[in-house]
Every structure is written in C-alpha cells, then in structure tokens.
C-alpha cells in the first residue's frame, strides 16, 4: 500500500523554493562550463583558477609539495588538467 501525503505550501514559499532551485542549477551550469572551458595544458594562472585558489597559494604549494604534477620544457611550465585532477584526488581527506 502506497501512502501519499499532499501538502500545499504558501505561494511565497513555493516561489522562494523555485527561485533557489533555479539559482542552484544556474550556478552548477556556470561551474561546469568553466571547468570544461579549461585547456588540457594550463599556465600557472589558469591552473590557480581551475583549482579555485590564488596564484600565490599555488606558488606556496609548489614550494612545500614537491609532488604537484608539472611539465617543463625549456623553462616553460605547464600543468596538465587530468594530472591535477588525479593529484587532488590523492590528497583528498578520507573522513
């Protein structure tokens, strides 16, 4: 037996919930589009933006963590997006 309870919310509450849901979906789409817009090999500035950190934080991480995946060719450093994703997963806290 399937018991269903129906409840009518006040109009202003319905509108507020609808507005919040639309905003959350819109933000998720923006974030997905931004992530998809990053090239496979990124500069330091692009990498910081991709990781949602300040460029100075990336520099600090590079000083203290010698395992950040980088590619260097004739003094030009690039960061591979796929390698960074794996690196971030390796540093995920398991709580």
QUIQUIQUI-V821458 format. One record per pair of residues at least 6 apart in sequence whose ideal C-beta (glycine too) atoms are under 7 Angstrom apart, sorted by the first residue. I is the first residue (numbers start at 0). J is the second residue. D is the distance in Angstrom with one decimal. If there is no record, write none. Layout:
i->(I;I)
j->(J;J)
d->(D;D)
This chain:
i->(37;37;37;39;39;40;40;41;41;41;41;42;43;43;43;44;46;46;46;47;47;47;47;49;49;50;50;60;61;67;68;68;68;68;68;69;69;70;70)
j->(45;49;80;79;80;77;79;49;77;78;80;77;54;57;76;54;57;78;83;53;54;56;57;80;83;57;83;67;67;86;78;79;82;83;86;76;78;77;79)
d->(6.3;5.1;5.8;6.5;5.4;4.4;5.7;6.2;6.5;5.0;6.3;6.9;6.2;6.2;6.8;5.9;6.2;4.2;6.8;6.3;4.3;7.0;4.6;6.8;7.0;7.0;6.9;6.0;5.6;6.5;6.9;6.3;3.8;6.3;5.4;5.4;5.9;4.8;6.3)
